Amino acid sequence: MSVVCKMVCHGVPVGDSATDDSVQTIELGAVYEQDEGKRQLPENAVFGKYTPWGTFKAGIANPGAKQFFTLSKKYYVTFTEAPD
């Protein structure tokens, strides 16, 4: 079993570590759209209503992983149980 959350990138500040400028912090927030007569993607309303909501913040040092995240782009985050 897995749970999927759709998230949007709110921040990609570079060099937030005092000792290592190669570290980048990404910040993601859950996608949520209410039906208020606005144009919206039906998928976003479903994710906002039926999946986890919250924020995710992580430091990344891997150069390839840093380039993957872009401000305002959306990403799927999948939660699966991990072995002990």
C-alpha positions as protocol buffer text, in pm:
chain_id: "A"
residue {
  index: 1
  type: MET
  ca { x: 0 y: 0 z: 0 }
}
residue {
  index: 2
  type: SER
  ca { x: 112 y: 357 z: -60 }
}
residue {
  index: 3
  type: VAL
  ca { x: -23 y: 710 z: -11 }
}
residue {
  index: 4
  type: VAL
  ca { x: 47 y: 982 z: -268 }
}
residue {
  index: 5
  type: CYS
  ca { x: 52 y: 1355 z: -194 }
}
residue {
  index: 6
  type: LYS
  ca { x: 77 y: 1624 z: -464 }
}
residue {
  index: 7
  type: MET
  ca { x: 308 y: 1906 z: -357 }
}
residue {
  index: 8
  type: VAL
  ca { x: 427 y: 2237 z: -500 }
}
residue {
  index: 9
  type: CYS
  ca { x: 777 y: 2378 z: -461 }
}
residue {
  index: 10
  type: HIS
  ca { x: 763 y: 2698 z: -255 }
}
residue {
  index: 11
  type: GLY
  ca { x: 1133 y: 2757 z: -213 }
}
residue {
  index: 12
  type: VAL
  ca { x: 1475 y: 2664 z: -339 }
}
residue {
  index: 13
  type: PRO
  ca { x: 1714 y: 2899 z: -155 }
}
residue {
  index: 14
  type: VAL
  ca { x: 2080 y: 2821 z: -221 }
}
residue {
  index: 15
  type: GLY
  ca { x: 2365 y: 2817 z: 30 }
}
residue {
  index: 16
  type: ASP
  ca { x: 2165 y: 2822 z: 352 }
}
residue {
  index: 17
  type: SER
  ca { x: 2434 y: 2639 z: 548 }
}
residue {
  index: 18
  type: ALA
  ca { x: 2693 y: 2852 z: 727 }
}
residue {
  index: 19
  type: THR
  ca { x: 2964 y: 2592 z: 664 }
}
residue {
  index: 20
  type: ASP
  ca { x: 2875 y: 2451 z: 322 }
}
residue {
  index: 21
  type: ASP
  ca { x: 2743 y: 2666 z: 37 }
}
residue {
  index: 22
  type: SER
  ca { x: 2678 y: 2355 z: -173 }
}
residue {
  index: 23
  type: VAL
  ca { x: 2373 y: 2268 z: 39 }
}
residue {
  index: 24
  type: GLN
  ca { x: 2033 y: 2369 z: -99 }
}
residue {
  index: 25
  type: THR
  ca { x: 1711 y: 2363 z: 100 }
}
residue {
  index: 26
  type: ILE
  ca { x: 1388 y: 2282 z: -79 }
}
residue {
  index: 27
  type: GLU
  ca { x: 1045 y: 2355 z: 64 }
}
residue {
  index: 28
  type: LEU
  ca { x: 731 y: 2182 z: -61 }
}
residue {
  index: 29
  type: GLY
  ca { x: 370 y: 2240 z: 39 }
}
residue {
  index: 30
  type: ALA
  ca { x: 65 y: 2027 z: -33 }
}
residue {
  index: 31
  type: VAL
  ca { x: -149 y: 2125 z: -332 }
}
residue {
  index: 32
  type: TYR
  ca { x: -497 y: 2226 z: -225 }
}
residue {
  index: 33
  type: GLU
  ca { x: -772 y: 2390 z: -426 }
}
residue {
  index: 34
  type: GLN
  ca { x: -1125 y: 2452 z: -307 }
}
residue {
  index: 35
  type: ASP
  ca { x: -1416 y: 2468 z: -547 }
}
residue {
  index: 36
  type: GLU
  ca { x: -1491 y: 2841 z: -535 }
}
residue {
  index: 37
  type: GLY
  ca { x: -1593 y: 2883 z: -897 }
}
residue {
  index: 38
  type: LYS
  ca { x: -1229 y: 2925 z: -1001 }
}
residue {
  index: 39
  type: ARG
  ca { x: -1070 y: 2735 z: -1284 }
}
residue {
  index: 40
  type: GLN
  ca { x: -897 y: 2442 z: -1120 }
}
residue {
  index: 41
  type: LEU
  ca { x: -765 y: 2101 z: -1205 }
}
residue {
  index: 42
  type: PRO
  ca { x: -1005 y: 1831 z: -1079 }
}
residue {
  index: 43
  type: GLU
  ca { x: -701 y: 1633 z: -965 }
}
residue {
  index: 44
  type: ASN
  ca { x: -591 y: 1916 z: -733 }
}
residue {
  index: 45
  type: ALA
  ca { x: -928 y: 1922 z: -556 }
}
residue {
  index: 46
  type: VAL
  ca { x: -907 y: 1546 z: -502 }
}
residue {
  index: 47
  type: PHE
  ca { x: -553 y: 1564 z: -364 }
}
residue {
  index: 48
  type: GLY
  ca { x: -652 y: 1849 z: -134 }
}
residue {
  index: 49
  type: LYS
  ca { x: -950 y: 1662 z: 3 }
}
residue {
  index: 50
  type: TYR
  ca { x: -837 y: 1300 z: 27 }
}
residue {
  index: 51
  type: THR
  ca { x: -462 y: 1293 z: 80 }
}
residue {
  index: 52
  type: PRO
  ca { x: -222 y: 1418 z: 348 }
}
residue {
  index: 53
  type: TRP
  ca { x: -151 y: 1789 z: 368 }
}
residue {
  index: 54
  type: GLY
  ca { x: 143 y: 1970 z: 516 }
}
residue {
  index: 55
  type: THR
  ca { x: 493 y: 2086 z: 434 }
}
residue {
  index: 56
  type: PHE
  ca { x: 821 y: 1916 z: 358 }
}
residue {
  index: 57
  type: LYS
  ca { x: 1163 y: 2074 z: 397 }
}
residue {
  index: 58
  type: ALA
  ca { x: 1490 y: 1902 z: 310 }
}
residue {
  index: 59
  type: GLY
  ca { x: 1855 y: 1987 z: 258 }
}
residue {
  index: 60
  type: ILE
  ca { x: 2013 y: 1856 z: -61 }
}
residue {
  index: 61
  type: ALA
  ca { x: 2386 y: 1836 z: -138 }
}
residue {
  index: 62
  type: ASN
  ca { x: 2367 y: 1614 z: -450 }
}
residue {
  index: 63
  type: PRO
  ca { x: 2411 y: 1845 z: -755 }
}
residue {
  index: 64
  type: GLY
  ca { x: 2179 y: 1637 z: -974 }
}
residue {
  index: 65
  type: ALA
  ca { x: 1903 y: 1636 z: -713 }
}
residue {
  index: 66
  type: LYS
  ca { x: 1934 y: 2013 z: -663 }
}
residue {
  index: 67
  type: GLN
  ca { x: 1864 y: 2075 z: -1032 }
}
residue {
  index: 68
  type: PHE
  ca { x: 1551 y: 1857 z: -1020 }
}
residue {
  index: 69
  type: PHE
  ca { x: 1347 y: 2104 z: -810 }
}
residue {
  index: 70
  type: THR
  ca { x: 1204 y: 2424 z: -960 }
}
residue {
  index: 71
  type: LEU
  ca { x: 1006 y: 2700 z: -789 }
}
residue {
  index: 72
  type: SER
  ca { x: 627 y: 2665 z: -842 }
}
residue {
  index: 73
  type: LYS
  ca { x: 658 y: 2324 z: -1009 }
}
residue {
  index: 74
  type: LYS
  ca { x: 442 y: 2041 z: -873 }
}
residue {
  index: 75
  type: TYR
  ca { x: 565 y: 1699 z: -762 }
}
residue {
  index: 76
  type: TYR
  ca { x: 411 y: 1373 z: -645 }
}
residue {
  index: 77
  type: VAL
  ca { x: 541 y: 1244 z: -314 }
}
residue {
  index: 78
  type: THR
  ca { x: 474 y: 876 z: -247 }
}
residue {
  index: 79
  type: PHE
  ca { x: 479 y: 732 z: 103 }
}
residue {
  index: 80
  type: THR
  ca { x: 545 y: 361 z: 136 }
}
residue {
  index: 81
  type: GLU
  ca { x: 623 y: 162 z: 447 }
}
residue {
  index: 82
  type: ALA
  ca { x: 993 y: 95 z: 496 }
}
residue {
  index: 83
  type: PRO
  ca { x: 1144 y: -209 z: 669 }
}
residue {
  index: 84
  type: ASP
  ca { x: 1302 y: -161 z: 1012 }
}
